[in-house]
């Protein structure tokens, strides 16, 4: 085979044209596509890195918020426990105060009931004593006992209080002073004279003595001088004793 220079040159030219065509139509667009692909990949990697950084920041923020929320929750629970404990203490103090108040009320009520029972027992004892004393005095009443009572009256007429003396002296302005003497038993003349003498020494006016008998006096005297009354009899004493027994508290 003979070497043909022109053919060789044409082959070289064709090869160069092919390379130019390949570079122009295929290699350059391929490089541009590769460059664009690489730029897209780099941009995707950059975006992914940014997203990862953002995700890490969000995760860190979430963890911080979770820690803060946990701290707030613990603080809220501690505050709630303190509030519950304070409320429990307040309610317990109030309950203890109410119990103490009710205890004092019950104590006062019990003391009052005891006093009422004691007063009722004392009143009943006084009433029983009054009835017993009345029965005893009625059985022991006699003219001799009345004479002793009258003797005491006559002895004490000279020792009357000043107010009684003034009251009797004021009666002296009248012309005649009526004096009513009531006894349980008939009075002897001697006792009548003693009474008239003692009363006459206290009143400087004529005296009109009136004698009456009343068995309800049991024993003793009742002397009525106008509005002034002198009781020295067992009936009056028993009435006074009964009034004390039946007196309201």
Secondary structure, DSSP 4 states (H G I P E B T S, - for coil): ----HHHHHHHHHHHHHHHHHIIIIIIHHHHHHHHHHHHHHHHHHHHHHHHHHHHHHHHHHHHHHHHHHHHHHHHHHHHHHHHHHHHHHHHHHHHHHHHHHHHHHHHHHHHHHHHHHHHHHHHHHHHHHHHHHHHHHHHH--HHHHHHHHHHHHHHGGG--HHHHHHHHHGGGSSEEEEEEEESSPPPHHHHHHHHHHHHHH--SEEEEEEEE-GGG-SEEEEEETTEEEEEEHHHHHHHHHHHHH---
